[in-house]
Amino acid sequence: MTVNIHIGSVPERLGQAVYDASQQAIRERGQFSVAISGGSLPKLLAAGLKSYDVDVGKWNVFLADERVVPLDHDDSNYREIRFRIPSLPVIPIDPSLSSDECASEYTTKLVEKLGESPKFDMLLLGLGPDGHTCSLFPGHSLLQEKTKLVAPITDSPKPPPTRVTLTYPVLNAARAAVFVVTGASKADVVLDIIENEESTFPGALVKLSEGTVDWLFDEAAASKLSK
């Protein structure tokens, strides 16, 4: 696994990374498969992609995690991504189901598109001040999940409590991952993940079997890094 660190120009770097990866994937495999988180990432992605003529008709867009709420709810990652980039063909969850059923149904959608051992071309991930990524939180039992591709969570420490999330077996099989991290509230956890090889924060546990992880920081998020 190769790790690259970039500080500044976050939307521009993000847009270029996604555009380049999509072009390569479509050229080599005929489609581009990407998983996207919520938070501030969709807004930054929309800003970054403005400069590019992107053919999203060949994209498979999955949610890296999602809150089990109606698709038009303020907490819905699907809603936020579609609001920021209306043309993006995001594959939604079915929020009418229980969390277990929702995770199972989304697993079926994932396998239909990407096969029994899904391999995303790119993950677009965020990082919380507590070190969580997707809906994988510090100390939670889901950090040890080895078999499920999409897992339910009903006790998220961050509301809303009921969610579904991709698990490490899927995340670490990806060809590339891009973490988008902004704001001074993330500086301490960024320092630990980047400079402590033994870091156990969930974001640090995204370790691709093969491929590249790019960390995109703004100046505030990177303010405590020593190098």
C-alpha positions as CSV (number, residue, x, y, z in Angstrom):
1,M,0.0,0.0,0.0
2,T,1.3,3.4,-1.0
3,V,0.3,6.4,1.2
4,N,0.4,10.0,-0.1
5,I,-0.2,13.2,1.9
6,H,-1.4,16.4,0.3
7,I,-2.0,19.7,2.2
8,G,-4.1,22.5,0.7
9,S,-6.2,22.8,-2.5
10,V,-8.5,20.1,-1.3
11,P,-11.4,20.4,-3.8
12,E,-9.0,20.7,-6.7
13,R,-7.0,17.7,-5.7
14,L,-10.1,15.7,-5.0
15,G,-11.7,16.5,-8.3
16,Q,-8.5,15.6,-10.2
17,A,-8.1,12.3,-8.3
18,V,-11.6,11.2,-9.0
19,Y,-11.5,12.3,-12.6
20,D,-8.3,10.5,-13.3
21,A,-9.4,7.3,-11.5
22,S,-12.7,7.3,-13.4
23,Q,-11.1,7.7,-16.8
24,Q,-8.6,4.9,-16.1
25,A,-11.3,2.5,-14.7
26,I,-13.6,3.1,-17.7
27,R,-10.8,2.7,-20.1
28,E,-9.6,-0.6,-18.5
29,R,-12.8,-2.1,-17.2
30,G,-15.7,-0.3,-18.8
31,Q,-17.1,1.2,-15.6
32,F,-16.0,3.2,-12.5
33,S,-17.1,1.9,-9.1
34,V,-16.9,4.3,-6.2
35,A,-18.1,4.5,-2.6
36,I,-18.8,7.9,-1.2
37,S,-19.2,9.1,2.4
38,G,-21.3,12.0,3.6
39,G,-20.4,15.0,5.8
40,S,-18.6,17.8,4.0
41,L,-17.2,15.5,1.3
42,P,-20.1,15.8,-1.3
43,K,-19.8,19.6,-1.3
44,L,-16.0,19.4,-1.8
45,L,-16.4,16.8,-4.5
46,A,-19.0,18.9,-6.3
47,A,-16.6,21.9,-6.3
48,G,-13.7,19.7,-7.4
49,L,-15.5,18.1,-10.3
50,K,-16.8,21.4,-11.8
51,S,-13.6,21.7,-13.9
52,Y,-14.1,18.3,-15.6
53,D,-16.4,16.9,-18.2
54,V,-17.3,13.7,-16.4
55,D,-19.4,10.9,-18.0
56,V,-21.2,9.5,-15.0
57,G,-23.3,7.1,-17.1
58,K,-20.6,4.5,-16.6
59,W,-20.3,5.1,-12.8
60,N,-21.5,2.7,-10.1
61,V,-21.9,5.0,-7.0
62,F,-22.5,3.4,-3.7
63,L,-22.8,4.9,-0.2
64,A,-19.8,4.1,2.0
65,D,-22.3,4.4,4.9
66,E,-25.8,5.7,5.3
67,R,-28.2,6.7,8.1
68,V,-31.4,4.6,8.0
69,V,-33.7,7.6,7.5
70,P,-36.0,8.6,4.6
71,L,-34.1,9.5,1.5
72,D,-35.3,13.1,1.7
73,H,-34.3,13.4,5.4
74,D,-31.7,16.1,6.3
75,D,-29.5,13.3,7.8
76,S,-29.5,11.2,4.5
77,N,-26.1,11.0,2.8
78,Y,-28.0,10.0,-0.4
79,R,-29.9,13.3,-0.2
80,E,-26.8,15.3,0.4
81,I,-24.8,13.7,-2.5
82,R,-27.7,14.1,-4.9
83,F,-28.3,17.7,-3.8
84,R,-24.6,18.5,-4.5
85,I,-24.2,16.5,-7.7
86,P,-27.7,15.8,-9.1
87,S,-26.4,13.8,-12.1
88,L,-24.6,11.2,-9.9
89,P,-26.3,7.8,-10.2
90,V,-26.2,7.0,-6.4
91,I,-27.6,3.6,-5.4
92,P,-29.7,4.2,-2.3
93,I,-30.6,2.0,0.6
94,D,-34.2,1.0,1.3
95,P,-34.9,3.0,4.6
96,S,-38.3,1.3,5.0
97,L,-36.4,-1.9,6.2
98,S,-35.0,-2.7,9.5
99,S,-31.2,-2.1,9.9
100,D,-30.4,-5.8,9.4
101,E,-32.7,-6.1,6.4
102,C,-31.4,-2.8,5.0
103,A,-27.8,-4.0,5.2
104,S,-28.7,-7.3,3.6
105,E,-30.6,-5.6,0.8
106,Y,-27.7,-3.2,0.1
107,T,-25.3,-6.1,0.1
108,T,-27.4,-7.7,-2.6
109,K,-27.2,-4.5,-4.7
110,L,-23.4,-4.4,-4.2
111,V,-22.9,-8.0,-5.2
112,E,-25.1,-7.6,-8.3
113,K,-22.9,-4.8,-9.5
114,L,-19.5,-5.8,-8.3
115,G,-19.6,-9.5,-7.6
116,E,-19.2,-11.7,-4.5
117,S,-15.9,-10.1,-3.7
118,P,-16.5,-6.4,-4.4
119,K,-13.5,-4.3,-5.4
120,F,-14.1,-0.6,-5.6
121,D,-12.0,1.5,-8.0
122,M,-12.0,4.3,-5.4
123,L,-13.3,5.0,-1.9
124,L,-14.0,8.6,-1.0
125,L,-13.9,8.8,2.8
126,G,-14.1,11.3,5.6
127,L,-12.7,11.3,9.1
128,G,-14.4,12.4,12.3
129,P,-12.7,14.2,15.2
130,D,-13.0,10.8,17.1
131,G,-11.2,9.0,14.3
132,H,-14.2,7.3,12.8
133,T,-14.7,6.7,9.1
134,C,-17.8,5.5,7.4
135,S,-19.9,4.4,10.4
136,L,-17.0,2.5,11.9
137,F,-16.5,4.0,15.4
138,P,-13.6,3.7,17.9
139,G,-14.1,0.6,20.2
140,H,-17.1,-0.7,18.3
141,S,-17.5,-4.4,17.6
142,L,-17.9,-3.7,13.8
143,L,-14.1,-3.0,13.7
144,Q,-13.7,-6.8,14.0
145,E,-16.3,-7.7,11.3
146,K,-14.8,-10.2,8.9
147,T,-17.6,-11.7,6.9
148,K,-20.4,-9.1,6.2
149,L,-19.8,-6.7,3.3
150,V,-22.4,-4.2,4.6
151,A,-23.2,-4.2,8.3
152,P,-26.0,-2.7,10.3
153,I,-25.3,-0.5,13.4
154,T,-28.0,0.4,15.8
155,D,-25.9,2.1,18.6
156,S,-23.9,4.7,16.7
157,P,-22.4,7.1,19.2
158,K,-23.1,9.9,16.7
159,P,-26.8,10.4,15.9
160,P,-28.8,9.1,14.3
161,P,-28.0,5.7,15.9
162,T,-29.3,3.4,13.2
163,R,-27.1,3.1,10.1
164,V,-25.5,0.7,7.6
165,T,-21.8,0.8,6.7
166,L,-19.3,-0.9,4.4
167,T,-16.9,-3.0,6.4
168,Y,-13.1,-3.4,6.3
169,P,-13.2,-6.5,4.1
170,V,-14.7,-4.3,1.4
171,L,-12.8,-1.2,2.2
172,N,-9.4,-2.8,2.2
173,A,-10.0,-4.6,-1.1
174,A,-10.4,-1.3,-3.0
175,R,-7.9,-0.2,-5.6
176,A,-7.6,3.3,-4.1
177,A,-8.9,5.4,-1.3
178,V,-9.0,9.1,-0.8
179,F,-9.5,10.6,2.7
180,V,-10.8,14.2,2.7
181,V,-10.2,15.8,6.1
182,T,-10.8,19.5,6.9
183,G,-10.9,21.6,10.1
184,A,-8.9,22.1,13.2
185,S,-11.1,19.7,15.2
186,K,-9.4,16.8,13.3
187,A,-5.8,17.9,13.9
188,D,-5.2,15.6,16.9
189,V,-6.5,12.5,15.3
190,V,-4.7,13.3,12.0
191,L,-1.4,13.5,13.9
192,D,-2.0,10.1,15.5
193,I,-3.0,8.4,12.3
194,I,-0.2,9.8,10.2
195,E,2.7,9.7,12.6
196,N,1.8,6.7,14.8
197,E,2.3,3.4,13.0
198,E,0.4,1.7,15.7
199,S,-2.7,3.9,15.6
200,T,-5.9,2.1,16.2
201,F,-8.4,4.8,15.1
202,P,-10.9,3.4,12.6
203,G,-9.5,5.7,9.9
204,A,-6.0,4.2,10.4
205,L,-7.4,0.7,9.9
206,V,-8.2,1.4,6.2
207,K,-5.1,-0.5,4.9
208,L,-5.6,-1.5,1.3
209,S,-4.3,-4.9,0.3
210,E,-3.0,-3.2,-2.8
211,G,-3.3,0.3,-4.1
212,T,-2.9,3.8,-2.9
213,V,-4.3,5.8,0.0
214,D,-4.3,9.6,-0.5
215,W,-4.9,11.9,2.4
216,L,-6.2,15.4,1.5
217,F,-5.9,17.8,4.3
218,D,-6.5,21.5,4.6
219,E,-4.1,23.6,6.6
220,A,-6.1,23.4,9.8
221,A,-6.4,19.6,9.8
222,A,-2.7,19.2,9.1
223,S,-1.6,21.9,11.6
224,K,-0.1,19.5,14.1
225,L,1.8,17.3,11.7
226,S,5.6,17.5,12.3
227,K,6.6,16.6,8.7
